[in-house]
Amino acid sequence: MIRVWVTGGAGFIGSHLVRYLLETQPSLEIHTVDALTYAGNLHNLSDVLDHPRHKFHRIDIADRESIEPLWSQTKPKVIFHLAAESHVDRSILSPLDFVHTNIVGTATLLEVARRHWNGCSDVLFYQVSTDEVYGSLEGEEYFTEQSPYHPRSPYAASKAAADHLVRAYGHTYGIPYLISNCGNNYGPYQFPEKLIPLVITHLMERKPIPVYGNGLNVRDWIHVLDHVRAIALLAERGKRGRTYLIGAKNPRPNLEVVKLLCTLYDEMTGSRGSEALIRFVKDRPGHDFRYAIQPSTHLFELGWRPQVPFEEGLRQTIQWYLTHKEWLEAVRSGEYQRYYQLQYGDRF
């Protein structure tokens, strides 16, 4: 049995990866390592918590005194590193939280890996990163594997620093690694601070839908299951020491996405006039204009293709939130309400 860690495995993408690996890789024993901050919660793993090949460990990845004993106990061969503070708006409000988890946490994992993986070639540190490290695009351009880093938010800067640390440990200490940079994910279990679940929950509650600025900022969307399929494939067959870009070539203005969600929601529920809930609000500081990814050619050569069409993926996501109201209520704690007031309270 090969033991692997999924850090941040109780979060949105991490929980989908845990589930996918358990379903498709019977030789793996999965250890989820998560501090269970606001966006990581055991409700995301409720269907696999008792799986015989899955163990959960509540640990802050920046806490070396806790990481070291767990490593000695489990001796992982692969680390899928997804633990991160990941919301740009929160990074503007509390940048040091992002430095702690995304930079110090990554450095802690790498340092422990260096000690235990010295001279090993049959191991892998897989850094799951973001397209936001590349900054903002103009016109109809796309990010490529050759795009220079130009982070423009505390979140993007912290992820860029983490990526550079992974490369540095790989070059200096010989740790086998992969890095993949992906666009905006959507799908079930996503915390409702993100655009698509935020819109869906406001549609469900008939509340005003905040849209930053004029709504023309562009993001590149991919269904979370297409993303985790790519991660699993690259971990198995990707070339060590490389960076891969994962995307579905689906860049769309935010306002287009919001209006499409309104249309689909009305069709699915019999509601009317949902677009009237849209409110343009004061833009956030330093809002990057356009993200768009040119997926790595090698990823297609390995046989990966995005399988979930965007409109169908949105329908599935709306339906999931409509039928999982208990999950939604469980994750929208008082802390979430406090954040929402800080972020949007004076913008309407």
DAHUNOR-V456873 format. One record per run of one state. SS is the DSSP state (~ for helix, > for strand, _ for the rest). FROM is the first residue (numbers start at 1). TO is the last residue. If there is no record, write none. Layout:
[[SS:FROM:TO] [SS:FROM:TO]]
This chain:
[[_:1:1] [>:2:7] [_:8:11] [~:12:24] [_:25:27] [>:28:34] [_:35:41] [~:42:45] [_:46:53] [>:54:58] [_:59:63] [~:64:74] [_:75:77] [>:78:81] [_:82:87] [~:88:93] [_:94:94] [~:95:116] [_:117:123] [>:124:130] [~:131:134] [_:135:142] [>:143:143] [_:144:153] [~:154:173] [_:174:176] [>:177:182] [_:183:183] [>:184:186] [_:187:194] [~:195:205] [_:206:208] [>:209:212] [_:213:217] [>:218:223] [~:224:237] [_:238:241] [>:242:246] [_:247:250] [>:251:253] [~:254:269] [_:270:273] [~:274:277] [>:278:281] [_:282:289] [>:290:290] [_:291:292] [>:293:293] [_:294:296] [~:297:301] [_:302:309] [~:310:323] [_:324:324] [~:325:331] [_:332:333] [~:334:344] [_:345:348]]
